[in-house]
């Protein structure tokens, strides 16, 4: 049995996001930083500011052979729109993706069994929107940075 739940958790998030109707084309889902340009996308496991999935392990009980693994998986959604009302359209589009993923996580807290006796939650949400005239010439962009905070138990 694998000790760390991180690889299976990231795999689950990527597969789940790819299967959500709200992430159908033209939305692109990336495992890590994108290898292609996309106007609407979700990147799992990395953001421009944070490429680390941080992991902290603690003993479950004194003398026990169990341990708790606490880790965060950084994620980013972005949506770029051009034309009238573009900022609202971009923001609404980004939140459709976040809300779909969050709704799924609320009913699948164990990430399909990737987390053993554990839970996952989308948290630390930060919204960034186009804020300069130079950026505005390329359309309007809404980014949502968030973490999937996970806790999993492993036994010897």
N, C-alpha and C positions, 0 to 999 in steps of 0.2 A: 504494500500500500504506500502511495506517495505521501510524504510528510507535508509538503506545502500544497495548499489548495489554490495558489495563485494561477498556475497554468490552466487548470480546468475551469477556474472562474472566468478568466479572460476569454477562453474558448467559448464558454456558455454565453457570455454577453455578446460576443461577435455573432454567433449563430442565431441567437434570439433576435438581435437587432435586424439582421438580414431577413428574418422571417416575418417581422412586423409589417402589416399593410402600410403603416405610416412611413416606413422606410423603403417602400418600393421605388423604382425608378421615377424620377431622376435622382432620388437620394442615393448617395454612395456611402457604404459602411466600410471603414478601414480598420484593420488590426494593426495598430501603431500609426505612425505618421503616414499620410497619403503618398502614394507613388504617382499620382495623377491629379490634375486639377479638377475640382468639382464645385459647382455653385451651391449645392446643398449636400451636406455630409455630416457624418458622425465618425470621429476617430476615438477608438477605445485603447486605453493603456498609455496615452501620451497627450500632452497639450504643448503649445509652443513654450510655455514657461516651466513645464514639469514633465520630464520624461521618466520619472522614477515611480515605481510602485513600491511604496514603503511598507516594510514588514516588521512587526514586533511580536516576539514569541514570549509567553510566560507559562510557568507551570500551572497545571489545572488545580492541583491540591498538593498539600505537603505529603511527600512520600509517594504520590501517585505517578503512574507512567503516562499521564495525559498532559497535554499542553494546549494552550489557546494561541491561535495565530490571528493577529489583528493586522489588516492591511488596507490600503487605499488604492483604488485603480482610477487614475486621472482620465477624464474624458472631455471632449469638446464637440459641440454641434455648431455648425455655421450655416447660415442661409443668406445668399446674395440675391437681391432683386433689383431690377431696373425699371424706371418709369414712375408715373404718378402713384402716390401712396406707398412707395417702395419700402419705407422704413417699417410701417405697420405690417405690410405683407411679409417682409423678411422676419420680423419679430414673431409674428403669428406662426410662420412656417417652422421656425426653430423650436417654438414651444410645442407644436404638434408632436415633434419627435421626442422631446424631453418628456412630455406627459404620457406618451405611449410607452416609453421605456419604464418610467416610474410606475405606471399602472401595472405593468407586467411584474416588476420587482416586488410590488406590494403583495402579490398573490404567489410569488415564487421566491421567497426570502432565502431559500437554501441554494439558489442558482442551479436548480435541476439536480441536486445532490452533490454539487462541487464543494459546498460547505457542509461539513459534518457537524450536526448539533449546533449550527450557527445561523447567522443572519446577514443579509445585505440590505443596504439602504442608499438611495441617491441623496447626497447632501453637499454642502459647501457650494451652492449654486451662485455663480457670478455671471451677470449679463453685461456684455460689452457691445455697444452699437457704434456705427460709423459716426465719427465726431469731428472730422476736418473737411474743409472744402476740397482738398486734393483727393481724399478717399471718396467723397460724394460723387466725383466725376466718374467713378467706376461702379456706380450703383450704390445701394445701401446694403450694409452687412450687419447682421446680428449674430453674435457669438454667445454661446452659453457654455461656460466652463463648469464642470461639476466633478465630484468624486463619487465612486461607488465604494462605500465603507463596508468592509467585510470582517466577519469574525467566524473562525472555524476551530473545531476541536479535533485533535488527533490523539490516537492512543498508540502505545508501543506495540 
